[in-house]
Amino acid sequence: MGKPYYDAMDKIRAGEDWKRRTLEKLDAGEIPAAQARPRRRRVRTLVLAAAACALLAGTALALSPGLREVLGLFTPYAAPVEGVAAADQGIEVRAVSALSDGNLARVVLEVRDLEGKRLDALTHIHSLYLDRPEADYGGGSWSYGGNAGFDPETGVVTYVLDFNGDGHPASGGTLEVEIGGFEPGVYRVEDAAFPVALTAGVLAAETLDTGETVLTPEQTPAALEGTDWAALSSLGFGGDGRVHVQFRLADGADPERSYLVAFVEHITYQEHYEEYYDENMAYNMTYQESIFQRDGHWYCDNSWIAGPEELADLEVGTAQGRIYTAPAVKGAWALSVPLEDVPQRVITLDETIGSVTATQAAVTTLGVSIESDPNGGAGVLSYPLAVRLADGSWVSAGDSDSAYHPNGGYAFNHWSFDAPVDPAQVTGIAVGYWMIPLDGEASGPGYWLTELPG
């Protein structure tokens, strides 16, 4: 459970407060932007075409009903892919659609079992790596958010993969996809609340053969909300200077791969983060996890350094994790997926927002990218973005999902839409509270809004 847990911790612990503080430090230049995302190799510079090539007419008609459901409102913009597939271990992975706006590349995959019915509606990708080697990015990130659809009749699982590149927008090229396996029967546990409260009493504890102290099982048993695959076993102080949250895994759960954790935080630390940051990081580094079997059941005991005298200053969060119930199918699938560019509208800007001057915006059906001058600093536009349409409505893109600062006179941000937008209908861009009117390829002057739009 060690590696899956720490992989999950990287995602789970990045809460809104943590992200806000990190973005503030980045904008203030306290964190070099080059460290904000993993570095990737540079290959050659691509020049973004002034006008992106038009999409094929009738694309949506060529898509299956299931794929149209997965793509939703983006269906009319889907660019079909043919002849790009890979097979291993009796599993075929096929690319069926791909498009890009220069920074966000979106690829749709269909996966089928050629030998049986090992895949199901809960199948997750075991290991995923995406790269856009022909683009001159300073870094990148990717996600897929679990499978997007499952057809029980054909056994086909659909995935939508997103790659966000940090840097100059790229044109065309390929998205390299590498998959290391598939895991069926994966149950997510998200924000499962505990019906049992933490009290100052000390519960019975015992020492494992490994030397770790755990709570004796089933002292405060209770169901967890939203899952039948795990339950609360014991919650309390163990007399060992630690507070414990212990789970019991249901029969059929794989104890080697499954993980559950509930975060225990010191309220004082959370409220005074800045003054505690340097000397009290131990609050975030005292986690201990113990897996053991008792009377035919598997238990997961989480604990943190804290005693009953600290009860008033402790906050027990909800349970998070994944429960694995079926064998993984491991192999190697590699695809080189050609990308189709979506049309874009390029607008000249001259708007100073904070310490950054926005110089150019590109609006596409997938999102908005803004190039800017950090004016000698290390800032980027760490604000939510929304666009105003010709009918007066707003479409919010939320926070920036890509940022780039190469330590020069250039900075870059990208925001993605949840639903497609017609670039020609955009009459204004709001970066935070700063509103920039648009007129064709011209813009401004900007002005302050009284509230965040969208």
C-alpha positions as CSV (number, residue, x, y, z in Angstrom):
1,M,0.0,0.0,0.0
2,G,3.0,2.3,0.4
3,K,3.5,3.6,-3.2
4,P,-0.2,3.8,-4.1
5,Y,-0.8,5.8,-0.9
6,Y,2.0,8.3,-1.5
7,D,0.9,8.7,-5.1
8,A,-2.6,9.4,-3.9
9,M,-1.4,11.8,-1.2
10,D,0.2,14.0,-3.8
11,K,-3.3,14.5,-5.3
12,I,-5.5,14.4,-2.3
13,R,-3.5,16.8,-0.1
14,A,-3.4,19.5,-2.7
15,G,-6.5,21.2,-1.4
16,E,-7.9,24.6,-2.4
17,D,-6.1,26.4,0.5
18,W,-2.8,24.8,-0.5
19,K,-3.3,25.6,-4.1
20,R,-4.2,29.2,-3.3
21,R,-1.1,29.7,-1.2
22,T,1.1,28.1,-3.9
23,L,-0.3,30.3,-6.6
24,E,0.2,33.4,-4.5
25,K,3.8,32.5,-3.9
26,L,4.3,31.8,-7.7
27,D,2.7,35.1,-8.6
28,A,5.0,36.9,-6.1
29,G,8.1,35.2,-7.5
30,E,8.8,33.1,-4.4
31,I,8.5,29.9,-6.3
32,P,10.3,29.8,-9.7
33,A,7.7,28.9,-12.4
34,A,10.1,26.4,-13.9
35,Q,9.6,24.3,-10.7
36,A,5.9,24.4,-10.8
37,R,5.7,21.5,-13.2
38,P,8.0,18.7,-14.3
39,R,10.6,19.6,-16.8
40,R,10.5,17.9,-20.2
41,R,12.9,17.7,-23.0
42,R,12.8,20.4,-25.7
43,V,13.0,19.3,-29.3
44,R,12.4,22.0,-31.9
45,T,10.3,25.1,-32.0
46,L,7.0,25.1,-33.9
47,V,5.5,28.2,-35.2
48,L,1.7,28.5,-34.5
49,A,-0.1,29.0,-37.8
50,A,-1.9,32.3,-38.1
51,A,-5.1,30.5,-39.0
52,A,-5.8,26.9,-37.8
53,C,-7.0,24.4,-40.4
54,A,-10.7,23.9,-40.6
55,L,-12.2,20.7,-39.1
56,L,-13.6,18.0,-41.3
57,A,-17.3,18.4,-42.1
58,G,-19.7,15.8,-40.8
59,T,-17.2,14.5,-38.1
60,A,-19.9,13.8,-35.5
61,L,-21.8,11.6,-37.9
62,A,-18.9,9.1,-38.0
63,L,-18.8,8.7,-34.2
64,S,-20.6,5.9,-32.4
65,P,-23.6,6.9,-30.2
66,G,-21.5,5.9,-27.1
67,L,-18.6,8.1,-28.2
68,R,-21.0,11.0,-28.9
69,E,-22.2,10.6,-25.3
70,V,-18.7,10.7,-23.9
71,L,-17.7,13.8,-25.9
72,G,-20.9,15.6,-25.1
73,L,-21.0,19.1,-26.4
74,F,-17.6,18.8,-27.9
75,T,-18.9,16.1,-30.4
76,P,-19.1,18.5,-33.4
77,Y,-15.4,19.4,-33.0
78,A,-14.1,15.9,-32.6
79,A,-11.4,15.0,-35.2
80,P,-11.5,11.3,-36.1
81,V,-8.4,9.2,-35.9
82,E,-8.0,6.0,-38.0
83,G,-5.4,3.3,-37.9
84,V,-3.8,4.2,-34.6
85,A,-3.9,1.2,-32.2
86,A,-1.8,-1.1,-30.1
87,A,-2.5,-4.6,-28.6
88,D,-0.8,-6.5,-25.8
89,Q,-2.0,-9.1,-23.2
90,G,-5.1,-9.6,-25.3
91,I,-6.2,-5.9,-24.8
92,E,-6.5,-3.5,-27.7
93,V,-6.2,0.2,-27.3
94,R,-7.4,2.3,-30.2
95,A,-7.4,6.1,-30.7
96,V,-10.7,7.3,-32.1
97,S,-10.5,11.1,-31.8
98,A,-7.9,13.8,-31.2
99,L,-7.8,17.6,-31.2
100,S,-5.6,20.5,-29.9
101,D,-5.8,24.2,-29.3
102,G,-2.0,24.5,-29.1
103,N,-1.7,23.8,-25.4
104,L,-4.6,21.5,-24.5
105,A,-4.5,18.3,-26.4
106,R,-7.5,15.9,-26.0
107,V,-7.4,12.3,-27.2
108,V,-10.2,9.8,-26.9
109,L,-9.3,6.1,-26.6
110,E,-11.4,2.9,-26.9
111,V,-10.1,-0.2,-25.0
112,R,-11.5,-3.7,-25.6
113,D,-10.6,-7.2,-24.3
114,L,-10.0,-9.4,-27.3
115,E,-9.9,-12.6,-25.2
116,G,-12.6,-12.3,-22.5
117,K,-14.4,-10.0,-20.2
118,R,-11.7,-8.7,-17.9
119,L,-12.7,-5.0,-18.3
120,D,-15.6,-3.4,-16.6
121,A,-17.2,-0.1,-15.8
122,L,-14.7,0.5,-13.0
123,T,-11.5,-0.1,-15.0
124,H,-8.8,2.4,-14.5
125,I,-5.5,3.0,-16.3
126,H,-2.7,1.5,-14.2
127,S,0.1,3.6,-15.6
128,L,-0.1,6.5,-18.0
129,Y,2.5,8.7,-19.6
130,L,1.7,11.4,-22.2
131,D,4.2,13.6,-24.2
132,R,4.1,16.1,-27.0
133,P,7.7,15.9,-28.2
134,E,7.4,18.2,-31.2
135,A,6.2,21.1,-29.1
136,D,8.6,23.6,-27.5
137,Y,7.1,23.4,-24.0
138,G,8.8,24.1,-20.7
139,G,6.8,21.4,-18.9
140,G,3.5,19.6,-19.0
141,S,0.9,17.7,-17.1
142,W,-1.8,15.2,-18.0
143,S,-4.9,13.6,-16.6
144,Y,-7.8,11.4,-17.6
145,G,-10.1,11.3,-14.5
146,G,-11.1,7.6,-14.7
147,N,-12.9,5.9,-17.6
148,A,-15.5,8.1,-19.3
149,G,-17.8,5.3,-20.4
150,F,-18.4,1.5,-20.6
151,D,-20.5,-0.4,-23.1
152,P,-21.6,-3.7,-21.4
153,E,-22.6,-5.2,-24.7
154,T,-19.3,-4.7,-26.5
155,G,-17.1,-4.5,-23.4
156,V,-15.5,-1.3,-24.7
157,V,-14.1,1.2,-22.1
158,T,-13.7,4.8,-23.3
159,Y,-11.1,7.2,-21.9
160,V,-10.6,10.9,-22.5
161,L,-7.0,11.9,-22.0
162,D,-6.0,15.6,-21.6
163,F,-2.4,16.9,-21.9
164,N,-1.6,20.5,-20.9
165,G,1.6,22.0,-22.2
166,D,3.3,24.9,-20.5
167,G,4.8,27.3,-23.1
168,H,4.4,28.5,-26.7
169,P,1.4,27.0,-28.4
170,A,2.2,24.2,-30.8
171,S,0.6,23.3,-34.1
172,G,-0.3,19.8,-35.2
173,G,2.2,17.1,-34.3
174,T,1.4,14.1,-32.3
175,L,0.5,13.1,-28.7
176,E,2.6,10.1,-27.6
177,V,0.6,7.8,-25.3
178,E,2.2,5.1,-23.2
179,I,0.0,2.8,-21.0
180,G,1.4,0.2,-18.6
181,G,-1.7,-1.6,-17.6
182,F,-5.4,-1.6,-16.7
183,E,-7.0,-2.3,-13.3
184,P,-10.7,-3.4,-13.3
185,G,-12.9,-3.4,-10.3
186,V,-11.5,-0.2,-8.7
187,Y,-13.9,1.5,-6.2
188,R,-13.3,5.1,-5.3
189,V,-13.8,6.3,-1.8
190,E,-14.2,10.0,-1.7
191,D,-15.1,12.3,1.2
192,A,-16.6,9.4,3.2
193,A,-17.7,10.9,6.6
194,F,-17.3,9.2,9.9
195,P,-20.4,8.6,12.0
196,V,-18.2,8.3,15.1
197,A,-16.6,11.3,16.7
198,L,-13.0,11.4,18.1
199,T,-13.0,11.5,21.9
200,A,-10.3,12.0,24.6
201,G,-10.5,8.4,25.8
202,V,-7.6,6.0,25.2
203,L,-8.5,2.8,23.3
204,A,-6.9,-0.6,23.6
205,A,-3.8,-1.0,21.4
206,E,-1.4,-3.8,20.5
207,T,2.0,-4.2,19.0
208,L,2.4,-6.0,15.6
209,D,5.3,-8.4,14.9
210,T,6.8,-5.6,12.8
211,G,7.0,-3.4,16.0
212,E,4.2,-1.0,15.0
213,T,1.5,-0.1,17.4
214,V,-2.1,-0.3,16.2
215,L,-5.5,-0.1,17.8
216,T,-7.2,-3.3,18.7
217,P,-9.8,-3.8,15.9
218,E,-13.5,-3.2,16.1
219,Q,-13.7,-0.9,19.1
220,T,-15.7,1.8,17.3
221,P,-17.2,0.0,14.3
222,A,-19.3,2.0,11.9
223,A,-20.2,2.0,8.2
224,L,-18.5,4.5,5.8
225,E,-20.7,6.6,3.6
226,G,-20.7,5.7,-0.1
227,T,-18.9,2.3,0.0
228,D,-19.5,-1.3,1.0
229,W,-15.9,-2.2,0.5
230,A,-14.5,-0.8,3.7
231,A,-15.7,0.2,7.2
232,L,-14.5,2.1,10.2
233,S,-12.9,-0.3,12.7
234,S,-11.5,1.8,15.5
235,L,-11.0,5.6,15.9
236,G,-9.2,7.1,18.9
237,F,-6.0,7.6,20.8
238,G,-3.8,4.5,21.4
239,G,-1.8,5.5,24.4
240,D,1.3,5.5,22.2
241,G,1.4,9.3,21.7
242,R,-0.6,8.8,18.4
243,V,-4.1,9.3,17.2
244,H,-5.4,6.4,15.0
245,V,-8.0,5.9,12.3
246,Q,-8.4,2.2,11.5
247,F,-10.3,0.7,8.6
248,R,-11.5,-2.8,7.9
249,L,-11.4,-3.9,4.2
250,A,-14.2,-6.0,2.9
251,D,-13.7,-9.6,1.8
252,G,-12.4,-9.5,-1.8
253,A,-10.5,-6.3,-1.5
254,D,-6.8,-6.6,-2.4
255,P,-4.8,-5.4,0.7
256,E,-1.6,-5.0,-1.3
257,R,-3.0,-2.3,-3.6
258,S,-6.0,-0.9,-1.8
259,Y,-5.5,2.2,0.4
260,L,-7.6,4.4,2.7
261,V,-6.7,7.4,4.6
262,A,-8.5,10.1,6.7
263,F,-6.5,13.3,7.3
264,V,-6.0,14.4,10.9
265,E,-4.9,18.1,11.0
266,H,-3.9,20.5,13.8
267,I,-6.4,23.4,13.5
268,T,-3.7,25.8,14.9
269,Y,-1.4,24.9,12.1
270,Q,-4.0,25.4,9.4
271,E,-5.1,28.8,10.7
272,H,-1.5,30.1,11.1
273,Y,0.1,28.4,8.1
274,E,2.7,31.1,7.3
275,E,4.2,31.3,10.8
276,Y,4.2,27.5,11.2
277,Y,5.4,26.7,7.8
278,D,9.1,26.5,8.5
279,E,9.4,25.0,12.0
280,N,6.2,22.9,12.2
281,M,6.1,21.0,8.9
282,A,6.3,17.9,11.2
283,Y,2.5,18.2,11.5
284,N,2.3,17.1,7.9
285,M,5.1,14.5,8.2
286,T,4.1,12.3,11.1
287,Y,1.8,9.9,9.1
288,Q,2.2,6.2,9.7
289,E,0.4,3.3,8.0
290,S,0.2,-0.3,9.2
291,I,-1.5,-3.2,7.3
292,F,-2.3,-6.3,9.2
293,Q,-4.7,-9.3,9.2
294,R,-6.8,-10.5,12.1
295,D,-9.4,-13.2,12.2
296,G,-9.6,-13.4,8.5
297,H,-10.0,-9.7,7.9
298,W,-7.5,-7.1,6.6
299,Y,-7.1,-3.8,8.5
300,C,-5.4,-0.5,7.6
301,D,-4.4,1.5,10.6
302,N,-3.5,5.2,10.0
303,S,-1.9,7.2,12.8
304,W,-0.4,10.6,13.5
305,I,1.6,12.0,16.5
306,A,-1.0,13.6,18.8
307,G,-2.2,12.9,22.4
308,P,-5.6,13.2,24.1
309,E,-4.6,16.6,25.5
310,E,-4.6,18.0,21.9
311,L,-8.2,16.9,21.2
312,A,-9.6,20.4,20.9
313,D,-6.9,21.3,18.4
314,L,-7.5,18.2,16.1
315,E,-9.7,18.0,13.1
316,V,-10.5,14.6,11.5
317,G,-11.2,14.8,7.8
318,T,-13.2,12.5,5.6
319,A,-11.9,9.2,4.2
320,Q,-10.3,9.0,0.8
321,G,-8.9,6.1,-1.2
322,R,-9.4,3.3,-3.6
323,I,-10.3,-0.3,-3.2
324,Y,-9.0,-2.8,-5.7
325,T,-11.1,-5.9,-6.2
326,A,-9.8,-7.6,-9.4
327,P,-6.4,-8.6,-10.9
328,A,-4.5,-6.0,-12.9
329,V,-3.6,-6.5,-16.5
330,K,-0.1,-5.2,-17.0
331,G,1.6,-4.8,-20.4
332,A,2.8,-2.1,-22.7
333,W,0.7,-0.1,-25.1
334,A,2.2,2.8,-27.1
335,L,0.4,5.0,-29.6
336,S,1.5,8.0,-31.6
337,V,-1.7,10.0,-32.1
338,P,-1.9,12.8,-34.8
339,L,-3.5,16.0,-33.5
340,E,-6.0,18.2,-35.3
341,D,-5.9,21.9,-34.6
342,V,-9.1,23.6,-33.7
343,P,-9.8,27.1,-35.1
344,Q,-8.6,30.0,-33.1
345,R,-9.1,33.8,-32.8
346,V,-6.1,35.8,-31.9
347,I,-6.5,39.2,-30.2
348,T,-3.9,41.9,-29.4
349,L,-3.9,43.0,-25.8
350,D,-2.2,45.8,-23.8
351,E,-3.6,45.3,-20.3
352,T,-1.6,45.3,-17.0
353,I,-3.1,43.0,-14.5
354,G,-1.2,43.0,-11.2
355,S,2.5,42.9,-12.1
356,V,1.9,41.3,-15.5
357,T,1.0,42.9,-18.8
358,A,-1.1,40.8,-21.1
359,T,0.0,41.2,-24.7
360,Q,-2.0,38.6,-26.7
361,A,-4.9,36.2,-26.3
362,A,-5.9,33.2,-28.4
363,V,-9.5,32.0,-28.0
364,T,-10.5,28.6,-29.2
365,T,-13.5,26.3,-28.7
366,L,-11.4,24.5,-26.0
367,G,-10.1,27.4,-24.0
368,V,-8.2,30.6,-23.8
369,S,-4.4,31.2,-23.8
370,I,-2.8,34.6,-22.9
371,E,0.8,35.6,-23.5
372,S,2.1,38.3,-21.3
373,D,5.2,40.3,-20.2
374,P,6.1,39.8,-16.5
375,N,7.8,43.2,-16.5
376,G,11.0,41.9,-15.0
377,G,9.4,39.8,-12.4
378,A,8.4,36.2,-12.1
379,G,4.7,36.5,-12.2
380,V,2.0,34.8,-14.2
381,L,-1.8,35.4,-14.4
382,S,-2.9,33.3,-11.5
383,Y,-6.6,34.3,-11.7
384,P,-9.8,32.7,-12.8
385,L,-10.9,33.5,-16.3
386,A,-14.3,33.9,-17.9
387,V,-15.5,35.0,-21.4
388,R,-18.6,37.1,-22.2
389,L,-20.6,36.1,-25.2
390,A,-22.5,38.2,-27.7
391,D,-25.8,37.4,-26.0
392,G,-24.5,38.7,-22.7
393,S,-24.0,35.4,-21.0
394,W,-20.7,34.2,-19.4
395,V,-18.7,31.1,-19.7
396,S,-16.3,30.4,-16.9
397,A,-13.0,28.6,-17.5
398,G,-12.0,28.6,-13.8
399,D,-8.4,28.6,-12.7
400,S,-5.5,28.4,-15.1
401,D,-4.5,24.8,-15.9
402,S,-1.2,25.7,-17.5
403,A,1.4,28.4,-16.6
404,Y,4.9,29.1,-18.0
405,H,7.6,31.6,-17.2
406,P,11.1,30.9,-18.8
407,N,12.8,33.5,-16.7
408,G,12.7,36.1,-19.4
409,G,10.4,38.8,-20.7
410,Y,7.7,36.2,-21.5
411,A,4.9,34.5,-19.5
412,F,2.0,32.3,-20.6
413,N,-1.3,31.0,-19.2
414,H,-4.0,28.7,-20.5
415,W,-7.5,28.1,-19.3
416,S,-9.8,25.3,-20.5
417,F,-13.6,25.3,-21.0
418,D,-15.9,22.6,-19.7
419,A,-18.2,23.2,-22.7
420,P,-17.3,24.4,-26.2
421,V,-17.3,28.1,-27.1
422,D,-17.6,29.8,-30.5
423,P,-14.6,32.1,-30.5
424,A,-16.4,34.5,-32.9
425,Q,-19.1,35.0,-30.2
426,V,-16.7,36.2,-27.5
427,T,-17.0,39.9,-26.8
428,G,-14.9,40.1,-23.7
429,I,-12.4,38.3,-21.4
430,A,-12.4,38.7,-17.7
431,V,-9.2,37.8,-15.9
432,G,-10.2,37.9,-12.3
433,Y,-12.1,41.1,-11.8
434,W,-10.4,42.8,-14.8
435,M,-12.7,43.0,-17.8
436,I,-11.2,43.3,-21.3
437,P,-13.7,44.2,-24.1
438,L,-13.0,42.7,-27.5
439,D,-13.7,44.0,-30.9
440,G,-12.5,41.8,-33.8
441,E,-8.7,41.4,-33.3
442,A,-8.5,44.6,-31.1
443,S,-9.2,44.9,-27.4
444,G,-9.7,47.3,-24.5
445,P,-9.6,49.5,-22.7
446,G,-10.1,47.3,-19.6
447,Y,-12.1,48.1,-16.5
448,W,-12.9,46.7,-13.1
449,L,-15.9,44.4,-12.4
450,T,-17.7,44.5,-9.1
451,E,-18.0,40.7,-8.9
452,L,-16.4,37.7,-10.5
453,P,-18.4,36.6,-13.6
454,G,-19.4,33.2,-14.6
